Amino acid sequence: MILKYATFLIGIIWSYSIIKTQSVFSKKAGLIFKVFISNVSWLTLLAACYFGYKNFSIQYTIIGIIAGIIIVHIGFHFLSKFLISKFSEKNLQLTKSFFEYTLIVWVIYYIFF
C-alpha cells in the first residue's frame, strides 16, 4: 500500500513539474513545449489522479495531489533562489536561451526525422 501511494505521489510530482516548467520558457519555446510536452503531462497528471482515486480514498487522493503541487512549488522556489545566488543574470539568460533553442531544434528534428 505504501509503495502504491509513493508511486502515486511520484506520478503527481513528475507530471506537475513538467507542466510547471512550461512557465520558465519564452513564448516561442513555450508554445512548442506546450504543444508537444505539456499536453502529455496533463494527461499523465489526470491518469495519476485517476490512479489515486481508484486505489485510495478521495481524502488520501486529494492530500496527495495537494502535497505534490506544494512540493513542486517549493522545489522551484528553492531552485530559483539557488541559481540566482550561484550564477549571474547574464549566465542564467544565456543558459535559458540555449535550452530554448535546443528544445526548438529537438522538436523540429523529431517532426522531420
C-alpha positions, 0 to 999 in steps of 0.5 A, a space after each residue: 500500500 505504501 509503495 502504491 501511494 509513493 508511486 502515486 505521489 511520484 506520478 503527481 510530482 513528475 507530471 506537475 513539474 513538467 507542466 510547471 516548467 512550461 512557465 520558465 520558457 519564452 513564448 516561442 519555446 513555450 508554445 512548442 513545449 506546450 504543444 508537444 510536452 505539456 499536453 502529455 503531462 496533463 494527461 499523465 497528471 489526470 491518469 495519476 489522479 485517476 490512479 489515486 482515486 481508484 486505489 485510495 480514498 478521495 481524502 488520501 487522493 486529494 492530500 496527495 495531489 495537494 502535497 505534490 503541487 506544494 512540493 513542486 512549488 517549493 522545489 522551484 522556489 528553492 531552485 530559483 533562489 539557488 541559481 540566482 545566488 550561484 550564477 549571474 543574470 547574464 549566465 542564467 539568460 544565456 543558459 535559458 536561451 540555449 535550452 530554448 533553442 535546443 528544445 526548438 531544434 529537438 522538436 523540429 528534428 523529431 517532426 522531420 526525422 
